[in-house]
Each structure stands twice: as C-alpha cells, then as structure tokens.
Amino acid sequence: MSDNEKIIAVAYNHSRKAGNPGDVWKHFILVALADVVAGKSGTFQYVETHCGAPVHRLAETGEWTEGIGAIPKGSIDDSGYLSIARDWLKTNQYPAGWVFTARQLARRFAGVQVHLFDTSRNVAAAYPPAEDLRLPGSVSVKFKRENGYLAVEQLAGPDLVFLDPPFHPDAKADWQSLVRTCSELRSRQINFAVWYPYEGDTAESQVLLDKTDSNSWEVRWASSGQRPGRRQKGCGMLVSEGLIPAMKALEEELTGMADRMGAELFIRQPVKQSR
Ligand SMILES: C[S@@+](CC[C@H](N)C(=O)[O-])C[C@H]1O[C@@H](n2cnc3c(N)ncnc32)[C@H](O)[C@@H]1O
C-alpha cells in the first residue's frame, strides 16, 4: 500500500474550534509540561501526530469566546500559556498547540526539533508556515502529510509525543489507534500525552488508561455553563507514567486553571493491571 493510500481522509477543520475550552486545557498543560519535561540531549525532540494548521484566524463569534476569551484576568496571567495566548489574541489569531509548546521548550533547550504529522490536504497546504510564528531560531520544524499514528512508530527517540486526534468521523477507530500507538510508545519508554473529549462516558478513556498505566487530568464543565446540551461536557489530558510526577507537582496550577474555566477537576487512574 502506498503512503497516500494509507492517508485517511477526514472532514475535520480545527479552525472553528481554535481557542475553545478544550484547547485551553490542552495547551495550558502542554506549556506547563514544557517547563519541566526532561530531554535526552541539548536538542529536544517534540512530536505531534495530529498537528493541525500552524495558526488560526479567530472569527468574532468563534468557540474561542467561550474558551481563551472567557478566562478571567487574574494573578496567573503571566503564566506561560496565558501570556503567549493573549499576545496572539491581540491580532485575532490563535496558534496550534505545537507553537505554544515549542516556544516554551526553547527557553530550556539549546535546540527544539518539532516533528509534525497531519493527513489533511488543507493543513498540509499551510506548511511550511507563511506567517511569523514568533518562535526563536533554535526551533526547527519538519511537517509530513502522513498518518501520525503510524509515523511516530517509525521515529527514533522522541522526548515527548503529543497525540491529539479529531475523534471524528470515527471516534472508535481513534480510540483503537490510540491504544495501539500509546502501547508501542510505552514499550519504548517514550513520554506521551493524549487529549480527548469527555461526553459523559469514560469507558474508552479508561481502557487507554488501563492498557498504558497512564493517569489523566479531566475537566468537566459546570452544568450551567458553556452551552448546556452540547455533547462535549469536558475534556481530559492523559499522560504516560513518566510524566505523572510532573503533573502531580503542578496540582496547584491545574486546580487554579480548572477554577478559572468554571470546571471541576477529576484525576483518573488505571483500575486494573495492564497485563
Ligand atoms: C484536533 S486537530 C489538531 C489540533 C492541534 N493538535 C492543536 O493543538 O492545535 C486534529 C487534526 O488531526 C488531523 N488528522 C486526522 N486523522 C489523522 C491521522 N490519522 N494522522 C494525522 N493527522 C490526522 C486532522 O486533519 C486535524 O487537523
């Protein structure tokens, strides 16, 4: 089968969702992890298997108004994530997760090598990025239009892999691919994180937790907030075993951000042995 045949066409466009509450939780945690995660050398190898376009233009009524646009200003505004995000909001833009993470990693590592994958033709057309991504020269970016689940299994020695599938049009297939790829990363002792939507049912995410011995930090929107009735009721960031101590050390910041999102924080763990 050729590489092109392996590409799964999906009708998913992240632009209308950019900066929504799910992005806030995801990107806040990625930036916080970038401040503490260990690398194997002076050049940090960061991978996103589902990277999306590098920058999104924000429409006046987009979902960002309920996400980054709704976070009250306060004492942690100078925290990495919020200060980067608010800088982009000034130009009505919101960057991809990897832009946040790479910028923060570049503060601690002499070099940052970013490996990006996405199957979408439209996303691929946005690489290499035409815009100034406000990144230091020590960050270099490689994009490939490939199935990220398969591509990361071929990559030698990433320091951190972030998996952010669309769970659309086939959420079940994404959960199955996550179990396969995360189990493979775990067997190579590679740190990974996964973002997922919470729609009231924890069965699929629990399987992933159980099979990979991960933990997850889930925020659930308050029932009166954010468009009651909408399917997504919250979201979670699952992290591999090696990142759990770092997440535990961030407890105060995580609770503070969940509060400001008007959400409740749940920490989930495996319920049975993985083997
Ligand atoms: C949720 S968006 C990514 C958002 C991005 N990670 C961020 O934080 O800004 C999901 C992306 O996955 C892409 N995609 C879907 N299936 C894929 C696959 N098998 N491999 C790689 N990318 C895929 C879609 O084209 C879409 O751009």
The ligand as an SDF file (V2000), in Angstrom:
LIG
                    3D

 27 29  0  0  0  0  0  0  0  0999 V2000
   -7.7650   18.3680   16.9360 C   0  0  0  0  0  0  0  0  0  0  0  0
   -6.9590   18.7480   15.4180 S   0  0  0  0  0  0  0  0  0  0  0  0
   -5.3280   19.1030   15.9130 C   0  0  0  0  0  0  0  0  0  0  0  0
   -5.1390   20.3400   16.7640 C   0  0  0  0  0  0  0  0  0  0  0  0
   -3.7130   20.5990   17.1730 C   0  0  0  0  0  0  0  0  0  0  0  0
   -3.0700   19.4290   17.7490 N   0  0  0  0  0  0  0  0  0  0  0  0
   -3.6080   21.7510   18.1600 C   0  0  0  0  0  0  0  0  0  0  0  0
   -3.4260   21.5180   19.3640 O   0  0  0  0  0  0  0  0  0  0  0  0
   -3.6790   22.8990   17.7260 O   0  0  0  0  0  0  0  0  0  0  0  0
   -6.8580   17.1510   14.7180 C   0  0  0  0  0  0  0  0  0  0  0  0
   -6.0940   17.0660   13.3820 C   0  0  0  0  0  0  0  0  0  0  0  0
   -5.8660   15.6810   13.1040 O   0  0  0  0  0  0  0  0  0  0  0  0
   -5.8070   15.5270   11.6950 C   0  0  0  0  0  0  0  0  0  0  0  0
   -5.8990   14.0620   11.4380 N   0  0  0  0  0  0  0  0  0  0  0  0
   -6.9890   13.2670   11.4110 C   0  0  0  0  0  0  0  0  0  0  0  0
   -6.6300   11.9650   11.2880 N   0  0  0  0  0  0  0  0  0  0  0  0
   -5.2610   11.9380   11.2680 C   0  0  0  0  0  0  0  0  0  0  0  0
   -4.2760   10.9010   11.2350 C   0  0  0  0  0  0  0  0  0  0  0  0
   -4.6210    9.6060   11.1730 N   0  0  0  0  0  0  0  0  0  0  0  0
   -2.9690   11.2530   11.2730 N   0  0  0  0  0  0  0  0  0  0  0  0
   -2.5940   12.5450   11.3290 C   0  0  0  0  0  0  0  0  0  0  0  0
   -3.4830   13.5850   11.3790 N   0  0  0  0  0  0  0  0  0  0  0  0
   -4.7870   13.2790   11.3510 C   0  0  0  0  0  0  0  0  0  0  0  0
   -6.9020   16.3910   11.1880 C   0  0  0  0  0  0  0  0  0  0  0  0
   -6.6550   16.7550    9.8410 O   0  0  0  0  0  0  0  0  0  0  0  0
   -6.8030   17.6010   12.1560 C   0  0  0  0  0  0  0  0  0  0  0  0
   -6.0250   18.6440   11.5800 O   0  0  0  0  0  0  0  0  0  0  0  0
  1  2  1  0
  2  3  1  0
  2 10  1  0
  3  4  1  0
  4  5  1  0
  5  6  1  0
  5  7  1  0
  7  8  2  0
  7  9  1  0
 10 11  1  0
 11 12  1  0
 11 26  1  0
 12 13  1  0
 13 14  1  0
 13 24  1  0
 14 15  1  0
 14 23  1  0
 15 16  2  0
 16 17  1  0
 17 18  1  0
 17 23  2  0
 18 19  1  0
 18 20  2  0
 20 21  1  0
 21 22  2  0
 22 23  1  0
 24 25  1  0
 24 26  1  0
 26 27  1  0
M  CHG  2   2   1   9  -1
M  END
$$$$
